Amino acid sequence: MTNRFSTLLISFFFLFIVSCSNNNDNVKIALSRSADSYINWIKNADSTIVCVDLYNLSIDSAKKVLQNCSGLLLTGGADVSPVRYNNPSDTNRCSMNLRRDSLEFALIDIALKNKMPIMGICRGEQILNVALGGSLIVDIPTDYGTCVIHRKKNTYNCLHNINIEKQSLLYKICKIDSGIVNSNHHQGIYLLSDKLKVVARTNDLLPEAIEWKNPKGKSFLMAVQWHPERLEKENVLSFPIALKFIEEVKKYNN
């Protein structure tokens, strides 16, 4: 009886180990629109992650695929339609992708309902704010000012300083209260969602990073206005963010 019990115990332990191992296999992150830079950013942090591009799928198909992923990365791109934040008169000042707006609103809804980790980059920060009830500056140079230059023709030459709140998850991840980031946007957060807080700003006070205002009971959510995927790996405002996002994705997967 003792030998049989021991055998069963060993078998159970083996199955448990296999099950845990399987949970870590093929961890998937969904990208609202993929590009090599985003994939490399994730893969450099963890080569085992599978990146799934949802952009070319129908919205219904993309929603189904997202259900089998463990994280959502909202990437950069075209302007969010001002119609989404009740400002339709300014659509003529925007370069929009209406289908993408619809896709990402649907993906954000599912990710939030499932408490799935969400990371937003550039447009990703903006659409998260809009999806949660906030609004945007339609054109920074015209409507906000040029004290800080946020976009140049050669996007890789546009750099500026940001200041980070010490009482923030971003500070815990990067361990600095100021730093230099790249910049490639002409829109930004105007009215902030009441569910979010700004945790980094430029010297002209434009929001550069957002998190949950009250994270209790919620999953990981962070969005930045800069492009960490284009910064060098050694930059603490790039690689550590990817590592933290993947850590949260794996927690969700398990």
Secondary structure, 3 states (H helix, E strand, C coil): CHHHHHHHHHHHHHHHHHHHHHHHCCCEEEECCCCHHHHHHHHHHCCCCEEEECCCCCHHHHHHHHCCCCCEEECCCCECCHHHHCCHHHHHHCCECHHHHHHHHHHHHHHHHCCCCEEEECHHHHHHHHHCCCCEECCHHHHCCCCCCCCCCCHHHCEEEEEECCCCHHHHHHCCCEEEEECCCCCEECCCCCCEEEEEEECCCCEEEEEECCCCCCCCEEEECCCHHHCCCCCCCCHHHHHHHHHHHHHHHC
